[in-house]
Amino acid sequence: MAVDNNAMLIRRELITHVARLLIEDQLAEKIDRVPLIMRPRNNSSVRCCIHKDRAVLKYKLMGMLGFNIQDEVDELTPLSDYARQAMNRDETTDIVLTVVDEACSTCQKSSYAVTNFCRGCVARPCMVNCPKNAITFYNGKASIDYDLCVNCGKCMKVCPFNAVVYMPVPCEEACPVGAISKNENGVEQIDFSKCIYCGKCLSNCPFGAIVEKSSLVDIFINKRRGKELIALVAPAIAGQFGVDFPKIVKGFELIGFDYVYEVAHGAETTTNFEAQELKERLEQGDKFMTTSCCPAYTSLVDKHVNELKPFVSHTKTPMYYSAEDVRKKHPDACIIFVSPCPAKRWEVFHNPFVDFALSFEEYGAWLVAAKIDLNAVEPAIISNVPTAEARGFAASGGVTNALKSVANGLDINEMIVNGIDKSVVRQLKSFVKSPTANFVEVMTCEGGCIGGCNVVSNPRVALKQLNKSIGASCMASNKR
């Protein structure tokens, strides 16, 4: 699986431990030992000491058991108690991200800093151009008075030696909507009235202090209770794990799922409905319409860009239509959406037809825990193959391509938003006043769902693998 940093490796190792203990039916009995196994005595520590490392691992495991770290009442409550509570709970919440305060204490407030590259030059453009007179020179080196500094960045822009650097808080810098900030104790906190569940803070925190709450325990409990397990797999999964899609499906069967359905079939329904809706809107005089497939984008509109609300498609997401259909076929089953991002986990909570979400990372960890190598398994037989355009929903531009394939002469002039950041939010706000396209496809993650924060393959590699899956759909279509 693709690896970007050590924090990601630790997260996946923890998920694998939880999955292995669930498989062995030893979660409550052995979970307290996981931090000790991962950080044994006399080994080097990542933080100040081995005990700090273990404390952080404990709180991350709390999140993976489905709890908010901030809900802790007694610090001495062992993980085994949380495991027992998890195995007996019937309700969860739509808060899908939680901050481990023990891990979040190192980042200082975003600011500019003078490095040792400062040569104390005669020109002193940093001092001359500072609008607040916050820069002085002492012993031949520039110094910033942070009581006066307003973080305008002019000193960095004008320094001829690149001696001034910007020191960001990575999670705050990555959040496109300002939903995360430090509290009075210097620990990051998420404002869920602003959060759009994109997971960018999760991906960008270099200390792994932000944890996605998991439903892994809930899924195993439903399996033990005799429920049918049904996987609704997002189209993006076809680009993951470096194997062809039929082998991915076989993996689900081997770990105990009874049925696997492609959400790409729901994408076919979404395509037809959105194309018809776009046609009707343009005929009635609307200047444009935007997609509604990405829940992080629709949350962005609901919470931050209200002026776009009238232009968002009323069509449901592919997951909605797929789950609605599957629930009719399996009314008593435990239906699990297999997801590339936390935003879909939030959508699952609010969907009446889906029970839980399983991330791509969690599926991969489950395979590792079960000692299943997808390269070595026989591919499953896929009898009902969706259209190539429907599988293409996973990549940026895919929704637009699908709409054009069924548009029946409708002139679509598209704008594709490939990833949301602070500048894109500003762009979307201004777009309402002067639209330059009649159809706007918005993907919160760069590259589309194959770039979600729960993916396990490099997006470029994933796109190649996805295109193979799309090719298989074309071949199946030609045989019909």
Buried (B, 14 or more C-beta within 10 A) or exposed (E): BBEEEEBBEBBBBBBBBBBBBBBEEEBBEBBBEBBEEBBEEEEEEBBEEBEBBBBBBBBBBBBBBBBBBEEEEEEEEEBBBBBBBBBEBEEBEEBBBBBBBBBBBEBEEBBBBBEEEBEEBEEBBBBEBBEEEBBBBEEEBBEBEEEEBEEBEBBBEBBEEEBBBEEBBBBBBBBBBEBBBBEEEEBBBBEBEBBBBBBBBBBBBEBBBBBBBBBBBBBBBBBEEEBBBBBBBBBBBBBBBBBBBBBBBBBBBBBEBBBBBBBBBBBBBBBBBBBBBBBEBBEEEBBBBBBBBBBBBBBBBEBBBEEBEEBBBEBBBBBBBBBBBBBEEBEEBBBBBBBBBBBBBBBBBEBEBBBBBBBBBBBBBBBBBBEBEBEEBEBBEBEEBBBBBBBBBBBBBBBBBBBBBBBEEBEBEBBBBBBBBEEBBEEBBEBBEEBEBBBBBBBBBBBBBBBBBBBBBBBEBBBEBBBEBBEBBBEBEEEE
